[in-house]
Amino acid sequence: MDQHYHPIIFQRLRQIFEAKDWTSLIPYLNSLSNAHFRTAGYLIGERLLPTAVSDDFWTVALLLIQWQPKAFTVTLAKAATPRLQQGSLSIDEEGFLRLATFLKENQRTIDQQKILMLWLPAIRQPATMERLFDLFCIDNPRQKAEFLLRTDGLVAGFVLLRTMLFEEHDRVWLASVCRQLMKRSDSQSFNLASIFRTYFDLQEVRGTFSLSIQPYEMARLDTDFEVFCRVATKV
C-alpha cells in the first residue's frame, strides 16, 4: 500500500477537519502506529492543509507544533509556503501571530529557523520579509544577515542591504558579506556583491566588477526595491 495514503486514515482526518474537531486530532494521531503516524502527517500536509481555510490552517499548525515539533514543523512550513506565495495565507493573520508568539515565548529557536529557511525564498515583498523577522524577534543585524546570505533572490538581497546599514561602521564585516556572496559564483550574487562594494565603498573587496551604478540609482538603492532590482539585474 502507498505509504503516503491510507483510505481509513484519510477519511478520519477529513472528518476531523470538516467538523473542526481539533480536540480529537492529537488523541487520534497518538493512537496510530509509527508507520500510520507518518502517513497521517503526509496526508495532513499534502491533502488537507492545502485547502483548509486560513483559520483552520493556523489552528492545526499551532496545535501540532506545540505537541510534536520534530514531526510537524517542517511539514506545516512546507504546506504554508505555496499558500503564502499565492496569498491564501498571510503572516499578519491572527492565527500566525499566535504561532509566532508561542515560538518566541517558548524559545523554539530551532522551529523558527526551520520556518524561516523554507519561507524566506518564497517571500516576494521586502516588507513581508522584514515583518517576518520582526515577528520572530530577530533584530540582531548579523543574525538576520546569516539567514539572508543563505537565501537566494533579490528580495533577500534588498533586505540584506538594508540590514548591512546597521553595521556600516564595521568595514571588515561588510567586506566579509561581499566575499560570501562572491563565493556563490552565480551572476546575481556577484552583482549583489558589486552593489554592496560600491554602496559602502569597499575598495578592499577585490574582483572584476563591471556593474555600473548611476548616482541617481545609488541614492535610492536602499529605499526603492524596483530600482534595486533594476540595478541588480543589469547585464
PECOR-V919517 format. One record per residue. N is the residue number from 1. SS is DSSP state (H for helix, E for strand, - for the rest). Layout:
BEGIN
n = [N & N]
ss = [SS & SS]
END
This chain:
BEGIN
n = [1 & 2 & 3 & 4 & 5 & 6 & 7 & 8 & 9 & 10 & 11 & 12 & 13 & 14 & 15 & 16 & 17 & 18 & 19 & 20 & 21 & 22 & 23 & 24 & 25 & 26 & 27 & 28 & 29 & 30 & 31 & 32 & 33 & 34 & 35 & 36 & 37 & 38 & 39 & 40 & 41 & 42 & 43 & 44 & 45 & 46 & 47 & 48 & 49 & 50 & 51 & 52 & 53 & 54 & 55 & 56 & 57 & 58 & 59 & 60 & 61 & 62 & 63 & 64 & 65 & 66 & 67 & 68 & 69 & 70 & 71 & 72 & 73 & 74 & 75 & 76 & 77 & 78 & 79 & 80 & 81 & 82 & 83 & 84 & 85 & 86 & 87 & 88 & 89 & 90 & 91 & 92 & 93 & 94 & 95 & 96 & 97 & 98 & 99 & 100 & 101 & 102 & 103 & 104 & 105 & 106 & 107 & 108 & 109 & 110 & 111 & 112 & 113 & 114 & 115 & 116 & 117 & 118 & 119 & 120 & 121 & 122 & 123 & 124 & 125 & 126 & 127 & 128 & 129 & 130 & 131 & 132 & 133 & 134 & 135 & 136 & 137 & 138 & 139 & 140 & 141 & 142 & 143 & 144 & 145 & 146 & 147 & 148 & 149 & 150 & 151 & 152 & 153 & 154 & 155 & 156 & 157 & 158 & 159 & 160 & 161 & 162 & 163 & 164 & 165 & 166 & 167 & 168 & 169 & 170 & 171 & 172 & 173 & 174 & 175 & 176 & 177 & 178 & 179 & 180 & 181 & 182 & 183 & 184 & 185 & 186 & 187 & 188 & 189 & 190 & 191 & 192 & 193 & 194 & 195 & 196 & 197 & 198 & 199 & 200 & 201 & 202 & 203 & 204 & 205 & 206 & 207 & 208 & 209 & 210 & 211 & 212 & 213 & 214 & 215 & 216 & 217 & 218 & 219 & 220 & 221 & 222 & 223 & 224 & 225 & 226 & 227 & 228 & 229 & 230 & 231 & 232 & 233 & 234 & 235]
ss = [- & - & - & - & - & - & H & H & H & H & H & H & H & H & H & H & H & H & H & - & - & H & H & H & H & H & H & H & H & H & - & - & - & H & H & H & H & H & H & H & H & H & H & H & H & H & H & H & H & H & H & - & - & H & H & H & H & H & H & H & H & H & H & H & H & H & H & - & H & H & H & H & H & H & H & H & H & H & H & H & H & H & H & H & H & H & - & - & - & - & - & - & - & H & H & H & H & H & H & H & H & H & H & H & H & - & - & - & H & H & H & H & H & H & H & H & H & H & H & H & H & H & - & - & - & H & H & H & H & H & H & H & H & H & H & - & - & - & - & - & H & H & H & H & H & H & H & H & H & - & - & - & - & H & H & H & H & H & H & H & H & H & H & H & H & H & H & - & - & - & H & H & H & H & H & H & H & H & H & H & H & H & - & - & - & - & H & H & H & H & H & H & H & H & H & H & H & H & H & - & - & - & - & - & - & - & - & - & - & - & - & - & - & - & H & H & H & H & - & - & - & - & - & - & H & H & H & H & H & H & H & H & - & - & -]
END
